């Protein structure tokens, strides 16, 4: 049995490289915030030609970083 997702739904386990638009939906952040996080080094990315791509591992690491910062702030 396969699960069919709506076109705007992305599952982290299905893909290894994500376009910025996909990461925007996954993290519920704006394009500007995503690029700021990439520039600051908080969210790792790679380039393939002109495309900026973000790995699944980088997304997981970024979420872990956010959780750690939230715990430290509490």
C-alpha positions in Angstrom: 0.0 0.0 0.0 1.5 3.4 -1.0 0.6 6.7 0.5 -0.3 9.5 -1.9 0.4 13.0 -0.7 -1.0 16.2 -2.0 1.4 18.0 -4.4 2.2 20.7 -1.8 3.1 18.1 0.9 6.7 17.0 1.2 7.9 14.2 3.4 11.5 14.5 4.7 12.1 10.7 4.2 11.2 10.8 0.5 13.9 13.1 -0.8 17.6 13.7 -0.2 17.9 17.1 -1.7 15.4 19.9 -1.4 14.9 23.2 -3.2 14.6 26.3 -1.2 10.8 26.4 -1.9 10.4 22.9 -0.5 12.4 23.9 2.7 10.2 26.9 3.1 7.1 24.7 3.2 8.8 22.1 5.5 10.1 24.6 8.0 7.2 27.1 7.5 9.7 30.0 7.0 10.0 32.7 4.4 12.5 32.6 1.5 14.3 35.5 3.1 14.7 33.7 6.5 15.9 30.5 4.7 18.6 32.4 2.8 19.6 34.3 6.0 20.1 31.0 7.8 22.1 29.6 4.8 24.3 32.7 4.7 25.0 32.6 8.4 25.9 28.9 8.2 23.1 27.7 10.5 21.5 25.8 7.6 23.9 24.0 5.4 23.3 23.9 1.6 25.0 22.8 -1.6 24.9 24.3 -5.1 24.3 22.3 -8.2 24.7 24.6 -11.2 22.6 27.7 -10.3 20.3 25.8 -7.9 20.7 26.0 -4.1 19.8 22.7 -2.5 19.5 21.7 1.1 20.1 18.1 2.2 17.7 16.2 4.5 20.5 15.9 7.0 21.1 19.7 7.0 17.3 20.2 7.7 17.4 17.7 10.6 20.6 19.4 12.0 18.9 22.8 11.8 15.8 21.6 13.7 18.1 20.1 16.3 19.9 23.4 16.6 16.6 25.3 17.1 15.5 22.8 19.8 18.8 23.2 21.6 18.6 27.0 21.5 15.0 26.9 22.8 16.1 24.6 25.7 19.0 26.9 26.6 16.7 30.0 26.5 14.3 28.4 28.9 
